């Protein structure tokens, strides 16, 4: 596939080897403006902001994924396969399925279960387990320890439904699945298929199993910045 691709107009070499990937383009902009030195905009197709700059001297890119497995599937596929990106770290939010995981806590997604269709393209003769890169998991855990944040490592669910009439999400909690989001499984599949590395780190934004009060915008911002700092330290 020649570059630019249908969804990314960046030139060869515009992306760093590691890309931080929030869902929201405005968060990508926030990270570029507040954490990266000399950040330049390398993509803006459909408003999906991609930037490349430096964090503590290390070249790093940040680009949004949009929402859902089809969206992160496109962007991560193009970055891994056409832009020579080696690692993508998704930083997102999840709903907690675990009584001990509260709003603002962190989930490191060791594996990503899914009710989606993305995974079926590989026609595997069984059930595939999309997993994160072990070294990225290990580094993220070390950063969580340093920051003294409450975190857990384990399975999450990448659901195709945010609004789910079947109410099936809680079934996954019975299998020890920690939280629900909408992107990690496709990201992990793309990384594994391409022989590359991926990790998804989420802050808990709501709980499906505990009654918890809404967070303020400032609290959400603070837990988001904690997660950005963890992900950036994982990269360097
Ligand atoms: N479902 C799916 N994705 C999410 C949720 C949820 O409850 N919370 C945050 N991301």
Boltz pocket constraint, residues with backbone or C-beta under 6 A from the ligand:
constraints:
  - pocket:
      binder: B
      contacts: [[A, 93], [A, 94], [A, 95], [A, 159], [A, 161], [A, 162], [A, 180], [A, 181], [A, 182], [A, 205], [A, 206]]
      max_distance: 6.0
